[in-house]
Structures are given as C-alpha cells and as structure tokens.
C-alpha cells in the first residue's frame, strides 16, 4: 500500500470511528430517559423525563414539563422552553408552546431562533425546505430558506401535501393540481385524485375525473402514460406497480408504460436499492428489479429497511406475532422472539427491539437494541 492510499485509509477509518462513536440511541430505565452508544455504553445520563432519538446531531429531551434539545455530549444547545417538539429535519424543527392555554406552533433553527414564530394552529408536511401552515382551517405554504409565505391561506388542509421533486399537490374545490416553489399553479387542478407520493422519478400518478382511471403525468403536466389503470402506484427506481382491473393482481411497468415483468403479487411496497417487499397469497417476501425472489414469500409480514441492509419479519407463533431480523439475503440473524422490531427515523443506526404488549403502542413495551450481527446491545428496559 503506497503512502497516499495508506493516508486515505487511515482518514476514512478514523472518520468512521468518529461517526460510530458519536452515534446515540435513546433508552428508558425506570421511567427516565438517557442515551447509549452503539456498543451499549451509557454516554448521556438517564435523567430526563422523556426523550426522542437524535436527528441531525440533536435530540429533544423533556425536563420539568418542558422540552429542549441536547447535543451528543448531553449539553443543552436549545434550552427546555417548549411544550412539545419534533426532531430536526433539514436544519429545522417544528415546536409548539402554550399561549393562554392554546398550543401554537412555530419553527426553529439549530440555534433555537425562530424561523416561524409560534402563532399558528398547525405546522406540518416539512420537506424540501417548505412547510404547510394552518390557520382558520385553511393552509398556506412557507419557504423556510427565504423565510416567507409563498401562498395565501387558501388551500384545504386535509387535501394538500408536502413538496416532492419541487412541486406540491393542492386541492381547489373538487380537484387536485400542483404548485411550484414560488407558489404558482403549474399543473391545473383537474384531477380527481393523486398518488400518495406525488412526484417521484419525474412522474406522478393521477386519476382522470371522467374515466375514473389512472395514468401518469410529468412535472409539466403532460400525460406520459395513458389513463388505463384501476390502480397506479408511484415510481421508485423507475419501476411502478399497476393494476388493469379491480381486484386483479399487480404487474410492474417502466417510465414509458412498458410492462417489465408479471408477478401475481397482491401488494408491493416499491423498489429501493434494487429490492421490493411484496405480498403474494397472504405471504410476504422480497424480489429484485427483475422480478426474481431474493426472499421467498414464507413470512406473515416483513418490512425491508433498505438503507441499512436488513429486514424485520414476523410469523405467528401460538397466535402471537413474533418478530425477528433477516439480512438482505434472507438469512436469519435474529430469531422470531420479539413483540416488535422497528428502525427509528433518527441518527441511531441500531434496530429497536421490543418485548411486552405492543399491539396498540410500542410505548407500552420495553425497548432494547440489537446489531446486525444478531447481538443484543441493550436488553429491553422500561
């Protein structure tokens, strides 16, 4: 190994070690919250009344009925003054305070400064640097970067959604259309329904009001794939699942509408990293982008966590759902013995494992952590 390669190797190794060491996962012990590292060592004392997972290097914790944010060393960088908080995303977090017994929402940055002052009923749908803001039962869009509203409060709150690939779905009257980043309507509201993910891979599935059938449009509103499906999912990795008739089984198409392969699946999650979880005859498995089985459909349920290369699955054992973990090749690395297994949305890279009665709420269970070698890092505690 030459000197340059050796130097790069040392740099990458030290960087990985640093990032690994900075990883934090929330734990609960006897009603108090703290944080461990990925080896199971307590690195932030278990002293908080409540706590969320770290996200973008900060975690929301609760002290004396108020929420604030700590860094990975356990130091408050935003003091606990909020009634409630959400995790940071894209450098911003939605928080709320109580004003005359009424909760008001706002948005802060990582220094705790207001981007939107707390005076609105609801702030949600944070994505691509925008949020939706609700006041007097109507919604408007706010640009977090430019710190200004791009629309007036004119849209139906329950029928509008977050930005996706630079466009956001809005409803005017009975129909759906799209606005751009400056709030201008660029696709006229004339569709009876829009797919749940809106735009992905440059296309959106929309339902024609006259025929009641689904097709696909591009970001200019031009029809790319004809209205001929009874169901049409969003594209992921340039593959979408569609149905021709009610009750029929799905098949995969490309972005030109060409049929890629036929597989009699009852349901499909969508592709990511070349894999897709599917349901067939009430059993669940995983296929690749050629329609070939990677994990045979033998499980009562599963969920693929593509970015980390693992699959949570469960089978019913003695009429109880028991969860375990497979690797991306379908090999069992943690046996089916847990009440639930999930991947958190924050910085913690460890799968969360639960024991207890989790049918309605995982917060009723004891939480622990495992790694992808099947080792228990933190035994479930409450």
C-alpha positions, 0 to 999 in steps of 0.5 A: 500500500503506497503512502497516499492510499495508506493516508486515505485509509487511515482518514476514512477509518478514523472518520468512521470511528468518529461517526460510530462513536458519536452515534446515540440511541435513546433508552428508558430505565425506570421511567427516565430517559438517557442515551447509549452508544452503539456498543451499549455504553451509557454516554448521556445520563438517564435523567430526563423525563422523556426523550426522542432519538437524535436527528441531525446531531440533536435530540429533544429531551423533556425536563420539568414539563418542558422540552429542549434539545441536547447535543451528543455530549448531553449539553443543552444547545436549545434550552427546555422552553417548549411544550412539545417538539419534533426532531430536526429535519433539514436544519429545522424543527417544528415546536409548539408552546402554550399561549393562554392555554392554546398550543401554537406552533412555530419553527426553529433553527439549530440555534433555537431562533425562530424561523416561524414564530409560534402563532399558528394552529398547525405546522406540518408536511416539512420537506424540501425546505417548505412547510404547510401552515394552518390557520382558520382551517385553511393552509398556506405554504412557507419557504423556510430558506427565504423565510416567507409565505409563498401562498395565501391561506387558501388551500384545504388542509386535509387535501394538500401535501408536502413538496416532492421533486419541487412541486406540491399537490393542492386541492381547489374545490373538487380537484387536485393540481400542483404548485411550484416553489414560488407558489404558482399553479403549474399543473391545473387542478383537474384531477380527481385524485393523486398518488400518495407520493406525488412526484417521484422519478419525474412522474406522478400518478393521477386519476382522470375525473371522467374515466375514473382511471389512472395514468401518469403525468410529468412535472409539466403536466403532460400525460406520459402514460395513458389513463388505463389503470384501476390502480397506479402506484408511484415510481421508485427506481423507475419501476411502478406497480399497476393494476388493469382491473379491480381486484386483479393482481399487480404487474410492474411497468417502466417510465414509458408504460412498458410492462417489465415483468408479471408477478401475481403479487397482491401488494408491493411496497416499491423498489429501493436499492434494487429490492421490493417487499411484496405480498403474494397469497397472504405471504410476504417476501422480497424480489429484485428489479427483475422480478426474481425472489431474493426472499421467498414469500414464507413470512406473515409480514416483513418490512425491508429497511433498505438503507441499512441492509436488513429486514424485520419479519414476523410469523405467528407463533401460538397466535402471537406475532413474533418478530425477528431480523433477516439480512438482505439475503434472507438469512436469519440473524435474529430469531422470531422472539420479539413483540416488535422490531422497528428502525427509528427515523433518527441518527441511531443506526441500531434496530429497536427491539421490543418485548411486552404488549405492543399491539396498540403502542410500542410505548407500552413495551420495553425497548432494547437494541440489537446489531446486525450481527444478531447481538443484543446491545441493550436488553429491553428496559422500561 
